[in-house]
C-alpha cells in the first residue's frame, strides 16, 4: 500500500513534536487513569467518579461551581458527570438556591460506594507510588508537602495562560 504525502506536508518539519508536553502529559494521564479505573471496577465506578465523590464528601454541601474549581473541571464536563452520578443515586443535587447555585451531597448509596472504593483506591495508589516513587506520584503545593518533599508554586503562567493549583482545596482530614 502506497500513501502519497500531500505537498504541504512533504516540506513541513515535524521533528521534535514527539516531545510535546501536552501530548505526553495526556498520554501519561490516560495510562494512570486506566490503572485506577481497573482498581475501582469492583466498586462499580471509575476514577473520575471517585475523585468527584471524594471531593463532595470533603466539602459537602458543595456548590457545583466550587466543585469545578477544586477539581479543575469545566462546568459542562462536570455537569455531565454529575448527571450520571445522580442517575446512579450516588449524589443528590439541590434545587437552585440563593444566587442560582445548586448544591451537591452524597446519598447513602454514594457513601456506601465511596466506603467500598477507598480501600481499592488506597491499594492502587500504594502500588502506583511504589512503582513511580513518591516524588513523582503527586505535585505538592507550597506548605502541603510531607517532610523531605520539594514543593512547587501554586500558580504559574504557561503559554500565556495563568494556571492555578488550588492549595488545600479541601481538607484531607476526613478520608
Beta strands, then each sheet from edge to edge (+ up, - down):
strand 1: 62-63
strand 2: 91-93
strand 3: 103-106
strand 4: 155-158
strand 5: 161-164
sheet 1: 1+ 3- 2+
sheet 2: 4+ 5-
end
